[in-house]
Amino acid sequence: MTNPLLRPSELPFQAPPFNLIKDEHFRPGIVEGMKRHLIEVNAIANSEEPPTFENTIVALERAGQDLGRATSAFYNLVGSNTNDTLQAAKNDLAPKLAAHNDAITLNDRLFARVKAVHEQRAAMAMDPVDARLLERYYERFVRAGALLDAYGKERLKALNAEEATLIARFEENILKERGESAVIVDDAAQLEGLSAEAIEAAAEAAKAKGQAGRWLIDLRNTTTQPALAELKDRALRERIMKASLARNSRGNAYDNKGIIARLAQLRAQKAHLLGFPSWAHYVMDDQMAKSPDRAMSLLGMLAPAAAANAKKEAAKLQAIVDQQGGGFQVESWDWDYYAEQVRKAEFDLDEAELKPYLDFERVLRDGVFFAANQLFGLSFKERKDLPVYHPDVRVFDIIDADGSVIGLVYGDFYARDNKNGGAWMSTFVDQSELLGQHPVITQVCNYVKPAPGLSCLLSWDDVITLFHEFGHGLHGMLSEQKYPRFSGTATSTDFVEFPSQVNENWARIRLYWAASRSITGPESPCPPRWPKSCARRRPSTKGYATTEYLAAALLDLEWHSLPADAPLVTDVEAFDQAALKKHGLDSRLVPPRYRSSYFSHAWTGYAANYYAYIWSEVMDADAFAWFSENGGLTRSNGDRLRASVLSQGGSKAEDQLYRDLTGRDPVVEPLLVKRGLK
């Protein structure tokens, strides 16, 4: 009991006591948490009482609170603020946690009780949420292998342990290679085009790595890097793009090619063991898509038009290069730089000039928080009295319309070497009436930290990212569920992106910066033409963005559609190239949003599920049309979204959640317009 992870926190809303938690607490805390969880589970499995919904299903919902508390804190820190001690613990615990999960889902006595309750369901008077919880538990056990024979269960355990170990190695390689691949610049003249704030931030980043007097351009997790849109030095742009593309495939200690080839193979073997033709079939059987064919059909429908649009956009870029006497063929590292010039010429919109109006603090306060207030009546008050895991982390009370504080949100917004790339939402505490818990949400981004005294200026993509992740956050904040199994974002992956993508629209429709002032002074109003120009240019520049996304999504599906008897892929780059060529997306100008070697979504939580973004975007575009038809950013529309979707978590089928909001099934036409494909 001296380990703070093994007792409920006394802080508001059970927020983690980071002032007490030390690195050395995690490994023993999680091991002890697993031990306690198994004691609780075995008591349920070995009970002499006849199995009932309360003593079996609800009891399982209550079990494992110590383990959940320890793992939620641990994995949030491993992603956001890791170190060698935490990484070693993660690698050691990965197969142990996989075995722990197998010890529960492959427990014959426990499954017999779950199955017995499930078979009694027709004779039980159950409310719809209880009935769904029972169904989801039964499906969870079956999908985890509970119906396999003894040999099959042992084989599955071995595959699960190997998969967990490989994923941990893959993630560690991603983190370490990111630091190794950062581009160092010796001559400030090469940075022409970057803002003064960005140059100063690059100098500070280099200094922090012992490279004082030089400049460091960190690499984000995507293939394309933000600096490519601004840097005039073509040779430096090429260095950055090639460094980005080469990550985790250079034959060094962090090369992931062998890891992902084996992950694809063992997942195919797991799927076969569980009765599915491929891992994609296994995954989608539990998603809205239901089959890879439906997901592939949507992606395939969009790919030709997206590639054609990208080709037209490329011709515009080449025309500008030729007009300027460049004397070269446009390459992938030129795209963003010359696309900015096209935007300037066609829409009188220079995103470099727009940046001073996108100060992070204003975007957060006057954009993200404003929209949440307009829609849901929420407000956010920063507090300084709670311990945090890093000095950059900020904590806010979540205040409902009636003035009650309903939870906390932790914001960790700046990039660090010991932090995974990208942006995400997670939780320290899930909302649950059964457990008496309120939501404690995390919001993590990777914006470049400004030098002292300067502002953090965002790109437009950065703004969209902030709104997107806050949309996930709202899903967790506004959850009103009895069972933790259904709390917040606990929906299918191809639905969970819907609330976050809907929230992106408020950045576009609010256009809050138009009424703001530049950081250069109070007499610098935003030019009134910019909001309209920004809105007009969106669909006309979507060819590149749609193509790079589709390329990544199709790579994910091709890897996870391999059958169990397929030989191990020995040439990852050739596999990728063949897959892209198959779908007409093998373009040297538009590389995939992620190459397979650093494609974290495909090899960790979104395996065979990266299509989910475009699947959810069909609903997003259609729902935004519904919002527009009904008044847009209004409290009545927000209350409906809250009641029908955000508060419901996973307590209903996802297609029903959508119909509860709009009164209809989604149609694809609004997406085609939004993406410039129609």
C-alpha positions in Angstrom: 0.0 0.0 0.0 3.0 2.3 -0.1 2.7 2.3 -3.9 0.5 5.3 -4.8 -0.7 3.4 -7.9 -2.4 0.7 -5.8 -4.8 2.9 -3.9 -7.4 5.5 -5.0 -6.0 9.0 -5.4 -7.2 11.5 -2.9 -6.9 14.4 -5.4 -10.0 15.8 -7.1 -11.6 13.3 -9.4 -8.9 10.8 -8.5 -6.4 12.7 -10.6 -3.0 10.9 -10.6 -0.8 12.0 -7.7 2.3 12.7 -9.9 4.1 14.3 -6.9 4.1 10.8 -5.3 4.4 8.5 -8.3 8.0 7.5 -9.2 9.3 5.6 -12.1 10.1 2.6 -9.8 6.4 2.3 -8.8 5.1 1.3 -12.3 6.5 -2.2 -12.8 5.7 -3.6 -9.4 2.5 -1.7 -9.3 1.3 -3.2 -12.5 2.5 -6.7 -11.6 0.6 -6.4 -8.2 -2.4 -5.0 -10.1 -2.5 -8.0 -12.3 -2.3 -10.3 -9.3 -5.2 -8.5 -7.6 -7.2 -8.5 -10.7 -6.8 -12.3 -11.2 -7.8 -12.9 -7.6 -11.0 -11.0 -8.3 -11.6 -12.7 -11.6 -11.0 -16.2 -10.1 -13.4 -15.5 -7.3 -16.1 -14.8 -10.0 -15.1 -17.8 -12.1 -15.1 -20.2 -9.1 -18.2 -18.9 -7.3 -20.6 -21.6 -6.2 -23.6 -19.3 -6.8 -25.5 -19.7 -10.0 -24.3 -17.3 -12.6 -26.3 -14.1 -13.0 -25.8 -10.8 -14.8 -24.9 -9.1 -11.5 -22.5 -11.6 -10.0 -20.7 -12.3 -13.3 -21.0 -9.5 -15.9 -21.3 -6.5 -13.5 -18.7 -8.1 -11.2 -16.3 -8.3 -14.1 -17.0 -4.6 -14.7 -16.0 -3.8 -11.2 -12.8 -5.9 -11.2 -9.3 -4.7 -11.9 -9.5 -1.1 -10.7 -6.0 -1.2 -9.2 -4.6 -2.5 -12.5 -6.5 0.1 -14.5 -5.3 2.9 -12.4 -1.7 1.8 -12.8 -1.8 1.1 -16.5 -3.6 4.3 -17.4 -0.9 6.4 -15.7 1.9 4.2 -17.1 0.9 4.2 -20.7 0.1 7.9 -20.7 3.6 8.6 -19.5 5.2 6.1 -21.8 3.6 8.0 -24.7 4.1 11.5 -23.4 7.2 11.6 -21.1 9.1 8.4 -21.3 12.6 7.5 -20.3 14.8 4.4 -20.3 13.3 3.1 -17.1 9.8 3.3 -18.4 10.8 1.9 -21.8 12.4 -1.1 -20.1 9.3 -1.6 -18.0 7.1 -1.4 -21.1 9.1 -4.0 -22.9 9.1 -6.3 -19.9 5.4 -5.9 -19.2 4.1 -6.2 -22.7 4.0 -10.0 -22.9 3.0 -10.3 -19.2 -0.1 -8.1 -19.8 -0.9 -10.1 -22.9 -0.7 -13.3 -20.9 -2.8 -11.6 -18.2 -5.6 -10.8 -20.7 -5.4 -14.4 -22.0 -5.7 -15.7 -18.4 -9.1 -14.0 -18.2 -10.6 -14.5 -21.7 -9.3 -18.1 -22.0 -10.5 -19.1 -18.5 -12.9 -22.0 -19.2 -14.8 -21.7 -15.9 -15.2 -17.9 -16.3 -16.4 -18.3 -19.9 -18.9 -21.0 -18.9 -20.5 -18.5 -16.5 -20.6 -15.7 -19.1 -22.0 -18.2 -21.6 -24.7 -19.4 -19.1 -25.9 -15.8 -18.5 -25.9 -15.2 -22.2 -28.0 -18.2 -22.9 -30.5 -17.0 -20.3 -30.9 -13.6 -21.9 -34.2 -14.2 -23.6 -35.9 -15.0 -20.3 -34.3 -12.0 -18.4 -35.9 -8.6 -18.0 -33.0 -6.4 -19.1 -32.8 -2.8 -20.0 -31.1 -2.2 -23.4 -27.8 -1.1 -22.0 -27.5 -4.2 -19.7 -28.5 -6.4 -22.7 -25.8 -4.8 -24.8 -23.2 -5.1 -22.1 -24.0 -8.9 -21.8 -23.7 -9.3 -25.6 -20.4 -7.4 -25.8 -18.9 -9.5 -23.0 -19.9 -12.7 -24.7 -18.5 -11.5 -28.0 -15.3 -10.3 -26.3 -14.6 -13.8 -25.0 -15.5 -15.6 -28.3 -13.3 -13.2 -30.3 -10.5 -13.7 -27.8 -10.6 -17.5 -28.5 -12.8 -18.9 -25.7 -14.3 -21.4 -28.1 -10.9 -22.8 -29.2 -9.7 -26.3 -28.1 -6.8 -26.6 -25.7 -4.2 -26.7 -28.5 -5.7 -23.6 -30.2 -5.7 -21.7 -26.9 -2.0 -22.4 -26.3 -1.1 -21.5 -29.8 -3.1 -18.2 -29.5 -1.4 -17.4 -26.2 2.0 -17.8 -27.9 1.0 -15.5 -30.8 -0.4 -12.9 -28.5 2.8 -12.8 -26.4 5.0 -12.4 -29.5 2.7 -9.7 -30.9 2.9 -7.7 -27.7 6.6 -7.9 -27.6 7.0 -6.9 -31.3 4.6 -3.9 -30.9 6.6 -2.7 -27.9 9.8 -2.9 -30.0 8.2 -1.2 -32.9 7.0 1.7 -30.8 10.4 2.1 -29.1 12.1 2.2 -32.5 9.7 4.9 -33.7 10.5 7.1 -30.7 14.3 6.6 -30.9 14.5 7.0 -34.7 12.6 10.3 -34.5 15.4 11.7 -32.4 18.1 10.3 -34.6 16.5 11.6 -37.8 16.1 15.2 -36.8 17.7 17.5 -39.3 20.5 19.8 -38.1 21.2 23.0 -40.0 24.5 24.8 -39.8 23.8 28.0 -41.7 20.9 30.2 -40.8 20.7 31.4 -44.4 19.2 28.0 -45.2 16.2 28.7 -43.0 15.0 31.6 -45.1 11.2 31.5 -45.3 10.7 30.4 -41.7 9.3 32.9 -39.3 11.5 34.5 -36.7 9.7 32.5 -34.0 10.3 29.2 -35.8 14.0 30.0 -36.3 14.4 30.9 -32.7 12.5 27.7 -31.6 14.8 25.6 -33.9 17.9 27.2 -32.2 16.5 26.4 -28.8 15.8 22.8 -29.8 19.4 22.4 -31.1 20.8 23.9 -28.0 18.8 21.5 -25.9 20.5 18.7 -27.7 24.0 20.1 -27.2 24.1 21.7 -30.6 24.3 25.4 -29.6 24.9 27.7 -32.5 23.0 25.4 -34.9 19.3 24.8 -35.7 17.3 21.6 -35.4 14.2 20.7 -37.4 12.4 17.9 -35.7 10.4 15.4 -37.7 6.7 14.8 -37.0 5.3 11.4 -37.4 3.7 12.0 -40.8 5.8 11.8 -44.0 5.3 15.5 -45.0 6.8 17.9 -42.6 5.4 21.4 -41.8 8.7 23.3 -42.6 8.5 22.1 -46.2 5.8 24.7 -46.9 8.0 27.6 -45.9 11.7 26.8 -46.6 13.1 28.4 -49.7 16.2 26.3 -49.8 15.4 23.4 -52.0 18.4 21.3 -51.0 17.3 21.6 -47.3 13.7 20.6 -48.3 15.1 17.5 -50.0 17.1 16.6 -46.9 14.1 16.9 -44.7 11.8 14.8 -47.0 14.4 12.1 -47.5 15.1 11.9 -43.8 11.4 11.6 -43.1 10.9 8.8 -45.7 13.9 6.8 -44.6 12.8 6.5 -40.9 12.9 3.0 -39.5 14.0 1.5 -42.7 17.7 2.4 -42.8 19.1 -0.9 -41.7 20.2 0.5 -38.3 19.1 -0.6 -34.8 15.7 1.0 -35.2 14.8 -0.6 -38.5 11.2 -1.9 -38.3 10.9 -3.8 -41.6 11.5 -7.2 -40.1 9.1 -6.4 -37.2 6.2 -5.4 -39.4 6.6 -8.3 -41.7 6.3 -10.7 -38.8 3.5 -8.7 -37.3 1.5 -9.1 -40.5 2.2 -12.8 -40.6 1.3 -13.6 -37.0 -1.9 -11.6 -37.2 -2.9 -13.6 -40.3 -2.2 -16.7 -38.3 -4.3 -15.5 -35.4 -7.2 -14.7 -37.7 -7.0 -18.1 -39.2 -7.0 -19.7 -35.8 -10.1 -17.7 -34.9 -12.0 -18.7 -38.1 -11.3 -15.6 -40.3 -9.6 -15.4 -43.8 -7.4 -12.5 -42.7 -6.8 -10.1 -39.9 -8.7 -7.4 -41.8 -11.8 -9.7 -41.8 -11.4 -10.4 -38.1 -11.1 -6.7 -37.2 -13.9 -5.4 -39.4 -16.3 -8.1 -38.2 -16.6 -6.0 -35.1 -16.8 -2.6 -36.9 -19.4 -0.7 -38.8 -17.8 -1.7 -42.1 -18.3 -5.4 -41.2 -16.0 -6.6 -44.1 -12.8 -5.5 -45.8 -14.7 -5.4 -49.1 -16.9 -2.6 -47.9 -14.0 -0.5 -46.6 -12.0 -1.3 -49.8 -15.0 -0.3 -51.9 -15.1 3.2 -50.3 -11.4 3.7 -50.6 -11.4 2.4 -54.2 -14.2 4.7 -55.2 -12.3 7.8 -54.0 -8.8 6.8 -55.2 -9.1 7.5 -59.0 -10.6 10.9 -58.6 -8.2 11.8 -55.8 -5.2 10.8 -57.9 -6.6 12.8 -60.9 -7.0 15.9 -58.7 -3.4 15.5 -57.4 -2.2 15.2 -61.0 -4.0 18.5 -61.9 -2.5 20.2 -58.8 1.0 19.0 -59.7 0.6 20.6 -63.1 -0.1 23.9 -61.5 3.0 23.6 -59.3 5.1 22.7 -62.3 3.8 25.7 -64.2 4.9 28.0 -61.4 8.4 26.4 -61.3 8.7 26.9 -65.1 7.5 30.5 -64.9 10.1 31.2 -62.4 12.8 29.6 -64.5 13.4 26.8 -61.9 14.7 24.4 -64.5 13.7 21.2 -62.5 10.8 18.8 -62.2 8.7 19.1 -59.1 9.4 16.5 -56.5 7.6 15.6 -53.3 9.8 18.0 -51.2 8.7 20.8 -53.5 4.9 20.2 -53.2 4.0 22.2 -50.1 6.3 25.1 -51.0 4.8 25.7 -54.4 1.3 24.8 -53.3 1.5 27.8 -51.0 2.3 29.9 -54.0 -0.7 28.5 -55.9 -2.9 29.4 -53.0 -1.5 32.9 -52.9 -2.1 33.3 -56.7 -5.6 31.7 -56.8 -7.1 32.7 -53.5 -5.0 35.6 -52.2 -4.2 33.4 -49.2 -0.7 33.1 -47.8 -0.6 30.8 -44.9 2.7 32.1 -43.7 1.0 35.5 -43.3 -2.0 33.8 -41.6 0.2 32.3 -38.9 0.5 35.4 -36.7 -3.3 35.3 -36.3 -3.2 31.7 -35.1 -1.5 32.2 -31.8 -1.9 28.9 -29.8 -3.4 30.6 -26.7 -6.0 32.4 -28.8 -6.9 29.2 -30.8 -7.4 27.3 -27.6 -9.4 30.0 -25.8 -11.2 31.8 -28.6 -11.6 28.7 -30.9 -11.7 25.4 -29.1 -13.1 26.5 -25.8 -15.4 29.0 -27.4 -17.0 26.3 -29.7 -17.5 24.0 -26.7 -19.2 26.8 -24.8 -21.5 27.6 -27.7 -22.5 24.0 -28.3 -22.6 22.5 -24.8 -22.4 25.4 -22.4 -19.0 24.2 -21.2 -16.3 26.4 -19.8 -12.7 25.7 -18.8 -10.7 27.2 -15.9 -7.0 26.6 -15.5 -5.9 25.4 -12.1 -2.3 25.3 -10.7 -2.8 23.3 -7.6 -2.6 19.8 -9.1 0.7 17.9 -9.7 1.7 17.2 -13.3 4.2 14.9 -14.9 6.0 17.6 -16.8 6.2 21.4 -16.3 4.6 22.0 -19.7 1.4 20.2 -18.8 -1.6 22.3 -17.9 -4.8 21.3 -16.1 -8.3 22.7 -16.5 -11.5 22.2 -14.7 -14.4 21.1 -17.0 -17.3 23.3 -15.9 -20.8 22.3 -17.1 -23.5 24.8 -18.0 -25.0 24.7 -14.5 -21.7 25.7 -13.0 -20.8 22.2 -11.7 -17.3 20.9 -12.3 -17.6 17.5 -14.0 -14.0 16.5 -14.5 -10.5 17.6 -15.5 -8.6 17.9 -18.8 -4.8 17.8 -18.9 -3.2 19.6 -21.9 0.3 18.5 -23.0 0.8 20.6 -26.1 4.6 20.9 -26.9 7.0 18.4 -28.6 9.7 16.7 -26.7 12.4 14.1 -27.5 10.9 11.7 -25.0 7.3 12.0 -26.4 5.7 10.1 -29.3 5.0 12.1 -32.4 1.5 13.0 -33.5 -1.5 14.0 -31.4 -4.0 12.0 -29.4 -6.6 12.0 -26.6 -6.6 9.5 -23.7 -7.8 9.3 -20.2 -6.4 8.9 -16.7 -9.8 8.2 -15.3 -12.9 7.0 -17.3 -16.3 8.2 -16.4 -18.5 5.5 -14.8 -21.5 5.8 -12.6 -20.9 2.2 -11.4 -17.4 3.1 -10.1 -18.3 6.6 -9.1 -15.8 8.1 -11.5 -15.7 11.4 -13.4 -13.6 11.9 -16.5 -10.0 12.9 -16.3 -9.0 13.5 -19.9 -5.6 14.0 -21.6 -5.0 16.1 -24.8 -1.6 15.6 -26.3 -0.1 17.5 -29.3 3.4 18.1 -30.6 3.6 21.8 -31.4 7.0 23.4 -31.5 7.6 25.0 -28.2 8.4 28.7 -28.6 11.5 30.4 -27.3 11.0 32.2 -24.0 8.9 35.3 -24.4 7.6 34.4 -27.9 4.3 33.0 -29.0 3.5 29.5 -30.4 2.2 30.2 -33.9 0.1 27.4 -35.5 -0.3 26.4 -39.1 -3.9 25.8 -40.2 -3.3 22.0 -40.1 -2.2 22.5 -36.4 -5.5 24.3 -35.7 -7.5 21.5 -37.2 -5.5 19.0 -35.2 -6.3 20.8 -31.9 -10.0 20.9 -32.7 -9.9 17.2 -33.8 -8.3 15.9 -30.6 -10.6 18.1 -28.5 -13.5 16.4 -30.3 -12.2 13.1 -28.9 -11.9 14.9 -25.5 -15.5 16.0 -25.6 -16.5 12.4 -26.2 -14.8 11.5 -22.9 -15.8 14.6 -21.0 -19.6 14.4 -21.7 -19.9 10.6 -21.2 -22.9 9.7 -19.0 -22.6 5.9 -18.7 -23.1 3.5 -15.9 -20.5 0.9 -17.1 -16.9 1.7 -17.8 -17.0 -0.7 -20.8 -19.2 1.9 -22.6 -17.5 5.1 -21.3 -16.6 7.9 -23.7 -14.7 6.8 -26.8 -15.5 3.1 -26.3 -17.1 2.7 -29.7 -16.0 1.0 -32.9 -12.9 2.6 -34.4 -14.8 3.5 -37.6 -17.2 5.5 -35.5 -14.9 7.0 -32.9 -13.4 9.4 -35.4 -16.9 10.9 -36.2 -17.2 13.2 -33.1 -13.6 14.4 -33.5 -14.0 15.2 -37.2 -17.3 16.9 -36.6 -15.5 19.2 -34.1 -13.0 20.2 -36.8 -15.8 22.0 -38.6 -16.1 24.6 -35.9 -12.6 25.8 -36.7 -13.7 26.3 -40.3 -17.1 27.8 -39.6 -16.1 30.0 -36.6 -13.2 31.6 -38.4 -12.6 33.3 -35.1 -9.3 34.8 -36.1 -11.1 37.2 -38.4 -12.2 39.2 -35.4 -8.9 38.8 -33.7 -5.7 40.8 -33.9 -2.2 39.8 -35.0 0.4 39.3 -32.3 2.3 42.1 -34.0 0.0 44.6 -32.4 -3.6 45.7 -31.7 -3.7 47.7 -34.9 -3.2 44.7 -37.2 -6.6 43.3 -38.0 -6.9 40.1 -40.0 -7.6 41.0 -43.7 -11.3 40.5 -44.2 -10.7 38.5 -47.5 -8.9 35.7 -45.7 -11.9 33.8 -44.1 -13.6 33.6 -47.5 -10.4 32.7 -49.3 -9.6 30.0 -46.8 -13.1 28.5 -47.2 -12.9 28.6 -51.0 -9.5 27.0 -51.4 -10.3 23.9 -49.2 -11.8 21.5 -51.7 -9.6 22.8 -54.6 -6.4 21.7 -52.8 -7.6 18.3 -51.5 -6.0 16.1 -54.2 -2.7 15.7 -52.4 -4.2 15.3 -48.9 -6.8 12.7 -50.1 -4.2 10.8 -52.1 -1.7 10.6 -49.3 -4.3 9.4 -46.9 -5.8 6.8 -49.2 -2.3 5.5 -50.0 -1.7 4.9 -46.3 -5.2 3.4 -45.6 -4.8 1.0 -48.5 -1.3 -0.1 -47.4 -2.8 -0.9 -44.0 -5.5 -3.0 -45.6 -3.1 -4.8 -48.0 -0.8 -5.8 -45.1 -3.7 -7.1 -43.0 -5.5 -8.9 -45.8 -2.6 -11.4 -46.2 -3.8 -15.0 -45.6 -2.3 -17.2 -42.9 -0.4 -19.3 -45.5 1.2 -16.3 -47.2 5.0 -16.4 -47.0 6.8 -13.9 -44.8 7.3 -10.6 -46.7 11.1 -10.2 -47.2 11.1 -7.0 -49.2 8.8 -4.5 -47.4 9.5 -1.7 -49.8 8.6 -3.8 -52.8 5.4 -4.9 -51.1 4.5 -1.3 -50.5 5.2 -0.3 -54.0 3.2 -3.2 -55.5 0.2 -2.4 -53.2 0.2 1.3 -54.2 0.6 0.4 -57.9 -2.4 -1.9 -57.6 -4.6 1.0 -56.6 -3.1 3.6 -58.9 -1.5 5.5 -56.1 2.3 4.8 -56.7 3.2 8.5 -57.2 6.7 9.8 -56.6 5.1 13.2 -56.0 2.6 12.1 -53.4 4.1 9.6 -50.9 1.8 7.9 -48.5 0.9 9.8 -45.3 2.9 7.1 -43.6 5.3 4.6 -45.0 4.9 1.1 -43.5 8.1 1.3 -41.4 6.8 4.2 -39.3 3.1 3.7 -39.7 2.2 3.5 -36.0 -1.6 3.4 -36.6 -1.3 0.2 -38.8 0.9 -1.7 -36.4 -0.5 -0.7 -33.0 -4.1 0.4 -32.1 -5.5 0.9 -35.6 -4.4 -2.3 -37.3 -6.6 -2.8 -40.3 -8.5 0.2 -39.2 -6.9 3.3 -40.7 -9.7 3.4 -43.2 -11.8 4.5 -40.2 -10.9 8.2 -40.8 -12.6 8.3 -44.2 -15.5 6.0 -43.1 -16.1 8.4 -40.2 -15.7 11.4 -42.5 -18.7 10.2 -44.5 -20.7 10.7 -41.4 -18.9 13.9 -40.5 -19.6 15.5 -43.9 -23.3 14.4 -43.8 -23.8 15.5 -40.2 -22.2 18.9 -40.9 -24.8 19.2 -43.7 -27.4 18.4 -41.1 -26.0 21.0 -38.7 -26.0 23.6 -41.5 -29.6 22.8 -42.3 -30.5 23.3 -38.7 -28.7 26.5 -37.7 -25.1 25.4 -37.3 -23.1 26.3 -34.1 -26.0 26.5 -31.7 -26.7 25.3 -28.2 -29.8 23.3 -29.3 -27.7 21.4 -31.9 -25.0 20.9 -29.3 -27.4 19.6 -26.8 -28.7 17.1 -29.4 -25.2 16.0 -30.3 -24.5 15.6 -26.6 -27.6 13.6 -25.8 -27.6 11.4 -28.9 -23.9 10.7 -29.4 -21.4 12.1 -26.9 -23.1 11.0 -23.7 -23.9 7.5 -25.1 -20.4 6.2 -25.5 -20.6 2.6 -26.8 -24.0 1.8 -25.2 -25.8 1.6 -28.5 -25.0 0.3 -32.0 -23.0 2.9 -33.9 -25.4 3.2 -36.8 -28.2 3.9 -34.3 -26.2 6.6 -32.6 -25.9 8.3 -36.0 -29.6 8.0 -36.7 -30.4 9.4 -33.3 -28.5 12.6 -34.2 -29.6 13.3 -37.7 -32.7 11.1 -38.2 -31.2 9.4 -41.3 -28.4 7.2 -42.5 -25.4 9.0 -43.9 -24.9 9.5 -47.6 -21.5 9.9 -49.3 -22.2 12.9 -51.5 -21.3 15.6 -48.9 -17.9 13.9 -48.5 -17.3 14.0 -52.3 -18.0 17.7 -52.3 -15.8 18.4 -49.2 -12.9 16.4 -50.7 -13.2 18.2 -54.0 -14.1 15.0 -55.8 -17.5 16.2 -57.0 
